[in-house]
């Protein structure tokens, strides 16, 4: 791999780590469009470029989700009964959705990603929170909800926090425990999504060394290394910088790079 690509992946990981620590967001919103741009420069074929970005991003989330999960668990912020109830639906929904993604044209995947991230960005910009309703439902509701969250998460390669946290808050779970429980749910999403993208891309013949299915492992390693070390920096900055203003700026940035992603696929 050329030095400029190594540096690009290291810098991307550093940025993802800082943003995750500072704003409490997952890396997929940044990684998928940025990876698409890097892969385009590397000469990855347009018919697999978005799939490779989605699979690679999902594999990166495994590492970040473990770190986040441990941190929240140590602080007593994970409601494990809810996690256990949602996991079967999460695993099924995430894994099945990778098959849908594999059969979807890259342009449509890019458009779906851009539209979804635009919606998330608007919610972040106006800082709208759902009004709490009655308490969490039974296992049937949690399995169904987990399935839907997993499916959407796989299609846009995120850890599910933008969906899980609002759902849990709506179900009268306090914000800190909603975030911690969502972080724990991010791990099975990442594992099932990564396995699905590996399996679905196995016979696609992605012309890139060190690629397994739709996962480019050098990028996973390099991004994970720097994001691991920069996430604590973001946490420290969260106590000194105007996070509310930064969230709005980040929301605008996500929309811009999502649009650029669509333009990259269009060529």
N, C-alpha and C positions, 0 to 999 in steps of 0.2 A: 504494500500500500504506500502511495506517495505521501511524503511528509505533510503536504498541505491538507490531505484528508484526515490524517491522524490528528493534526492540530484542530481541524474543524470539529471532529467528534469530541475531542477533549473540551473544547470551548463550549460546545452545545451541552455537554454534561454539566459543566460548571454553571452555566446559566440555568439549566433545569433545577439543579440543586438549590441555588440561591432563591429562585422563584418559589420552589416548593416550601422552603423554610420560611420565607418572608410572607407569602400570601396564602399558604396552605392549599395550594392547587397541585394537581397531579402533573406529570410531565408530558402526557400525550398531546395536550393542547399545543405545546411547543415542538415536541419531537417529530410528530407526523409531518407537518408542513416543512420544517427545517430539513428533515431527513429526505423528503421528496426532492428538495432543491439540491442537496448534496449528491444524492444518487443520480440526478439528472446530469450534473457536471461529470460524474464518474462514468457516464455512458450507459447506465442501466436502461433497458428497453422500456418504452412507454407503457406497454401492455402489462407490465408487472411492477412498475415503479411504486405505485400507491400501495399495492399489496405488500411489497417488501418493507415499505415505511411503516405500515400498520403492524406487521409481524415483529419487526425489529423493536419498535416502540413498546409493544406488549411485553417482550422479553426483558427490556430494561426495567419495566415497572415491577417485575418480580423482586429485584434487588431493593428498590426504593420502598416497596410495600412491606418487606420484611423489617427494615429499619424503622419505618413508621409504626408498624404494628407493635413491635417490641417496646417502643417509647410510650405508646398509649396504654399498653397492657401494664407496664410498670407503674403507671400513675392511676391504675384502676379505672381507666376510661373506656374499657371494652365490655359491652354487654354480650357475653359469650352465648347465652341461650338464644338470643336473636340471631347471632352469626350462624350458629349451628342449624337453626331452622331455615335460614336463607340459603345456605351453601348448596343443597341439592339443586335448587332452582337456578342458582348462579352458574354452577358447573354445566348444567344442561343448556341453559340459554346462551352462555358464552360460546361453548363448543359448537353448538348448532349454527350460530350466527357466523362463525368463520367459514362454514361451507357456503353460506349465502354470499359472503364477501368475496370468496374465491371465484364465484360464478358471475360476479357483477363487474361491469365495465369500469375501468379506472376513473373515467370522467364522472360517472354517477357516484362512485365512492367519494371522490374529491368534493363533489357538490353537496352530498349528504353531510360530509365532515364540516364543510364551510357553513352550511345552514345551521347545523347543530351547535357549532362553536359560536356562531353569531347570536343564537338564542341564549347560550350560557353567558356570553359577554354582556348582553343586554341586562340579564338578571344581576350580573356582577356590578354593572355600571350603576343601576338604580338601587342596588343593595336590597332587593325585595326578598322578604322572608315569608314562608307559608305560615298561616295562622294555625296554632295547635288545635287538633280535633280530639276525638276520643283516643284511648290507648291502643297500643299495637294489637292487631287482630291475631287469629290463630295461625297454626302452621300452614294451612292452605293459603292464606293471604300472603304470608312471608315467602313461601315457595314461589308463588305466582309473581310476586313483586321482584324477588331475586332473579327469576328467569328473564323478566323484562329488562331489568337493570343490566344483567349480564349480556343480553343480546345487543343492546344499544352500545354498551361499553366495548364489545368486540368490534362493532362496525366502525367505531371512531378511535379505538385503541386508547381507552382511558381506564383508570382504576375504579371508576364508578362513583366517586365522591360527589360530583355535581348532581347526581340523581339520588344516591342513598341518603346523604345528609338531609336534603329537604323532605324526603319521605319520613325519616325518623323524627324530625322536628315536628312535622305535621301530625305525627302519632304521639305527640306529647313527651318525646325524649328530649332531655336538656341538651343544649348545643354541644357541650364538651364531650358528652357520652355519645352523641350522634356522630361526631367527627371521629372519635376513637373506634366506634363500632364500624363505621364506614371504612376506616383504614384497614381493619381486620378483614373486611369483605373484599378489599382490593387484592389480597393475595390469591384466593381461589380464582378470581377473575383473570389475573395475570397468568396463572399457571394453565388454566383451561384454554385461554386465548392463545398462548404461545404454542401449546401442543396442537391446537387446531390449525394455526397458520403453518406450522411445520408440516403437518400431515397433508394439508391441502396444497401446499407449494412443492411437495416432494418430487412430483413428476412434471413440474412446469419448466424445468431446465433453465433456471435463472443463471445467466452467464456472469457469475461473480464468484471468485474464490472464497472459501470459508463460509459459504452460505448453505444453510440447511433448511429446505423448504422456503418459506418466506421470511427467514430470519438471517440477518447478516451479523455474524457473531463478533467480528472485530469491533463493529460499532457498539454492540452491546457492552463489551468489556470496557472500552475506552469511556463511553458515556457513564457507565456505572461507577468507574473509579473516581472521576472528578465530581459527580453528583453526590457521592457518599461524603466527600470531604467538604463540599461547599454548602450542603444543607444546613449545618450548624451556623454558618455565617449568616445565612438568611434569617434564621431564628433570632440571632442577636440583633440584626438590623431591624427586625420587626418591633423592637422596643425603642428604637430611636427615630425611625423614618415614619412619615405620614402614610400608613398602610392604606387608608381609605382612598386617598388620592392615587396611590400607586396601583390599586386594584382597577381604577377607572382607566388609567393609562395602559395597563396590561390588557384590559378588555379591548381597547381600540387596537392595540398591537396584534392581538390574536385574530381579530377580524381581517386586518391587513395581510398577515402572512397566510391566512386561510384562502383569501382571494388570490394571492400570489401562487398558492399551491394549485388552484384550479387553472390558472394561466399557464403554469409549468406543464400540466398534463395536456392542455390544449396545444402546447408547442408554440 
